[in-house]
Amino acid sequence: MAAESGKCPLCDKNASVSSYNSAYDSVACPRCGEFLATDDLIDFLPGMKGIFGQRYILSGMTRWNTERKLRPISLMTSNVEGFISDYSALGVSDKACKLLEYVKLKSRFPGDEVRISLGTDYPVAFCNNVGEFSYYLKFLRESRLVSQLADQPLLTITPEGWAWLDEHNRTNVDSSKVFVAMWFDESLRPAYDEGIEPAVTSAGYDSVRIDLKEDVNKIDDEIIAEIRRSRFLVVDVTGHRPSVYFEAGFAIGLGIPVIWLCRKGSDELHFDLKRQALEERISLAALLVKALREYLKDQRRTRENVESK
């Protein structure tokens, strides 16, 4: 369908808006990227306050999805609150890292100069406005993670910046923790108790499910901390909870491997995920053990290849 000019429901700036199907409009925005939105959401978001006033978080999520060339995210009134709540846990260092990762993504080679636009690129750091984005640019410059010629919107990642990214995104190869991201619904408890947890334990790891931990502090901070400490993640997307997709995406951004699971018969998965259909809990345990062993074998083979060079 032909694109029409209109307003982006996330940033209220000019964008191309066209009818995608009977349920969704397709939006292509220079700031927020490409995404789908229901008509009621487009009518609902403008002027909203509270958590729904944090539309800039959705802008960051949809922009990164576009930059990674993934299938457009479908936004609707039933899922935006969860998305906003999940990504609101990003702190100062996380947002600075997002900006540095964007420069890395756009760099064709180490030492390349990447053009940054204050007016259109601020969502890549999940910023509310240009002023906040400018702060993170200054943060990276003063930390010597990027260099920038005076009065030129060109950034180059410094050797310190590459080292910082490597450390920030380093997989915890010595960790014995496996973070389990899944819907905390009682209907899925047997899948964890009789499938996931026994499989992880039999592979020699300790499974971490945040709702089963004692003495949990602020839960968003605890989740981020546990993911950072994990060797890899087991992610069951049955139920399509926004928080589960966020946790998986955060791990991927850190370079932490993710093993995907989904109950057979579930609805269409969000984003571009390969479906792992699981018929019974016992087959879940068997398949997961096999996946863990294959992963560990690949890791050992990679290390041996590196050491032999």
C-alpha positions in Angstrom: 0.0 0.0 0.0 1.1 3.6 -0.7 2.5 5.4 2.3 0.8 8.4 3.6 2.2 11.3 5.6 1.2 11.5 9.2 2.4 11.6 12.8 4.4 8.9 14.5 2.3 7.8 17.6 5.6 7.3 19.6 7.4 10.6 19.0 4.7 12.8 17.5 7.0 13.7 14.6 6.4 13.4 10.9 6.4 9.8 9.6 5.0 7.6 6.9 1.8 5.9 8.0 -0.2 3.4 5.9 -2.8 0.7 6.4 -1.1 -2.7 6.9 -4.3 -4.8 7.3 -7.6 -4.5 9.0 -6.0 -4.5 12.5 -2.7 -2.6 12.1 -1.2 0.5 10.6 2.4 0.4 9.4 4.6 3.2 10.6 8.0 4.2 9.2 9.7 6.9 11.3 13.2 8.3 10.9 13.5 8.3 14.7 11.5 5.3 15.9 12.1 2.9 12.9 9.5 0.6 11.4 6.7 -1.0 13.5 3.0 -1.9 13.4 0.4 -0.3 15.7 -3.3 -0.9 16.1 -5.7 2.0 15.4 -6.8 2.1 19.0 -3.2 2.4 20.3 -2.6 5.3 17.9 -5.6 7.0 19.3 -4.7 6.0 22.9 -1.1 7.1 23.3 -1.0 10.8 22.5 -1.6 12.9 25.6 -1.3 9.9 28.0 0.6 10.4 31.3 2.2 8.1 33.8 3.8 5.0 32.5 2.2 5.5 29.1 3.9 8.9 28.9 7.2 7.1 28.5 6.7 6.5 24.9 10.4 7.2 24.2 11.1 3.7 25.6 8.9 2.2 22.9 10.8 4.4 20.4 14.1 2.8 21.5 12.7 -0.7 21.3 11.3 -0.3 17.8 14.4 1.6 16.5 16.7 -1.1 17.7 14.5 -3.8 16.2 14.7 -1.9 12.9 18.5 -1.5 13.1 18.9 -5.2 13.6 16.7 -5.8 10.6 14.1 -7.9 12.5 10.5 -8.2 11.7 8.5 -5.1 12.7 7.2 -5.2 16.3 3.4 -5.2 16.7 2.3 -2.7 19.3 -1.2 -2.8 20.9 -2.8 -1.5 24.0 -2.4 -4.9 25.7 1.4 -5.1 25.4 2.8 -1.6 25.5 2.7 -1.2 29.3 4.7 -4.4 29.7 7.3 -3.2 27.2 7.7 0.2 28.9 7.9 -1.4 32.3 10.6 -3.8 31.2 12.9 -1.3 29.5 12.5 1.4 32.2 15.1 -0.6 34.2 17.9 0.6 31.9 20.3 2.8 33.9 22.9 5.4 32.9 25.6 3.0 32.0 23.1 0.8 30.1 22.0 3.7 27.9 25.6 4.8 27.3 26.4 1.2 26.3 23.4 1.3 23.9 24.8 4.4 22.2 28.3 2.8 22.0 26.8 -0.4 20.6 25.0 1.7 17.9 28.3 3.2 16.9 29.8 -0.3 16.8 26.8 -1.5 14.6 27.4 1.3 12.1 31.2 1.0 12.1 32.4 -0.8 9.0 35.8 -1.4 10.6 37.7 -0.3 13.7 38.6 3.4 13.3 35.6 4.2 11.1 33.8 7.5 11.6 30.1 7.1 12.2 27.7 10.1 11.6 25.3 10.7 14.5 22.2 12.9 14.2 21.0 14.5 17.4 17.6 15.0 16.0 16.9 11.4 14.8 19.3 9.1 16.7 18.4 9.8 20.3 16.0 6.7 20.5 19.0 4.3 20.1 20.0 5.2 23.6 16.4 5.0 24.9 16.6 8.8 25.5 13.6 11.0 26.2 15.0 13.9 24.2 18.0 15.4 22.5 19.3 16.9 25.8 19.5 13.5 27.4 21.2 12.0 24.3 23.8 14.8 24.3 24.6 13.9 27.9 25.5 10.3 26.9 27.6 11.6 24.0 29.5 13.7 26.5 29.7 10.7 28.8 31.4 8.6 26.1 33.8 11.4 25.1 34.9 12.2 28.6 35.3 8.5 29.4 37.5 8.3 26.3 35.4 5.6 24.8 34.8 7.6 21.6 36.7 10.4 19.9 34.9 13.2 18.1 36.3 16.0 15.9 35.2 19.5 17.1 31.8 20.6 15.7 31.6 17.4 13.6 28.8 14.8 14.2 31.3 12.0 13.6 32.2 9.4 16.3 35.0 6.9 16.3 35.3 4.1 18.9 38.6 4.4 20.6 40.7 1.3 21.6 39.4 1.9 25.2 35.9 1.9 23.8 36.4 -1.5 22.0 37.8 -2.9 25.2 34.9 -1.5 27.3 32.4 -3.1 24.9 34.2 -6.4 25.0 34.2 -6.4 28.8 30.6 -5.2 29.0 29.4 -7.8 26.6 31.7 -10.6 27.7 30.1 -14.0 28.1 30.6 -15.4 31.5 32.5 -18.5 30.4 33.3 -19.5 34.0 29.8 -19.0 35.4 27.8 -22.0 36.6 24.5 -20.0 36.5 21.8 -20.5 33.9 19.1 -17.8 34.0 15.6 -19.1 33.1 13.2 -16.6 31.6 9.6 -17.7 31.4 6.0 -16.9 32.3 5.5 -17.4 36.0 2.1 -19.0 35.5 1.2 -22.2 37.4 0.4 -24.0 34.2 4.1 -23.8 33.2 5.4 -24.8 36.6 5.6 -28.5 35.7 7.6 -27.6 32.6 10.2 -26.0 34.9 10.1 -28.5 37.7 10.1 -31.7 35.5 11.8 -30.4 32.4 14.0 -27.3 32.5 15.4 -27.5 36.0 16.4 -31.2 35.9 18.0 -30.7 32.5 20.1 -27.7 33.6 21.2 -29.5 36.8 22.1 -32.7 34.9 24.3 -30.6 32.6 26.2 -29.4 35.7 24.7 -25.9 36.1 22.5 -24.1 38.6 19.2 -22.8 37.3 18.1 -19.3 38.4 14.4 -18.3 38.2 13.9 -14.9 39.7 10.5 -15.7 41.4 12.1 -18.6 43.3 15.0 -16.6 44.7 14.9 -15.6 48.4 15.7 -12.0 49.6 15.2 -10.5 46.1 15.8 -6.7 46.2 14.4 -4.4 43.5 13.3 -7.1 41.0 14.2 -5.2 37.8 17.8 -4.6 39.1 18.0 -8.2 40.3 17.0 -9.6 36.9 19.6 -7.5 35.1 22.3 -8.5 37.6 21.5 -12.2 37.3 21.5 -12.1 33.5 24.9 -10.5 33.5 26.2 -13.2 35.8 24.8 -16.1 33.7 26.7 -18.4 31.4 23.6 -18.6 29.1 19.8 -18.3 29.2 17.0 -20.8 28.7 14.0 -18.8 27.4 10.5 -20.3 27.2 8.4 -17.9 25.2 5.1 -19.8 25.8 2.6 -17.1 26.7 4.5 -14.4 24.9 5.2 -12.3 28.0 6.9 -9.0 27.1 9.3 -9.3 30.0 10.6 -12.7 28.7 11.4 -11.2 25.3 13.1 -8.2 27.0 15.3 -10.6 29.2 16.2 -12.6 26.1 17.0 -9.4 24.1 19.1 -8.0 26.9 21.2 -11.2 27.0 21.7 -11.2 23.3 22.9 -7.7 23.5 25.5 -8.8 26.0 26.6 -11.7 23.8 25.2 -14.3 26.2 23.8 -17.4 24.3 20.1 -18.1 24.4 18.4 -21.4 24.1 14.8 -20.9 22.9 11.8 -23.0 24.0 8.1 -22.9 23.2 5.2 -25.2 23.9 3.9 -26.9 20.9 0.6 -25.4 19.7 1.4 -21.9 20.9 0.4 -18.9 18.7 2.8 -17.3 16.3 6.0 -16.2 18.0 7.1 -12.6 18.2 10.1 -11.4 16.2 12.2 -13.9 14.1 12.6 -16.9 16.4 13.0 -20.5 15.4 10.3 -22.5 17.0 11.2 -25.4 19.2 8.0 -27.4 19.5 7.8 -29.4 22.7 5.1 -32.1 23.1 5.7 -33.5 26.6 7.6 -32.5 29.7 9.9 -35.5 29.4 10.8 -34.7 25.9 11.5 -31.1 27.0 14.1 -32.4 29.5 15.7 -34.7 26.8 15.7 -32.0 24.1 17.1 -29.4 26.5 19.9 -31.7 27.7 20.8 -32.4 24.1 20.9 -28.7 23.3 23.1 -27.9 26.3 25.5 -30.7 25.4 25.7 -29.4 21.8 26.3 -25.9 23.0 29.1 -26.9 25.4 30.7 -29.0 22.6 30.6 -26.0 20.3 32.2 -23.8 23.0 35.0 -26.4 23.6 35.6 -26.7 19.9 35.8 -22.9 19.5 38.3 -22.6 22.4 40.5 -25.4 21.0 40.5 -23.7 17.6 41.6 -20.4 19.1 44.3 -22.0 21.3 45.7 -23.9 18.3 46.3 -20.8 16.3 
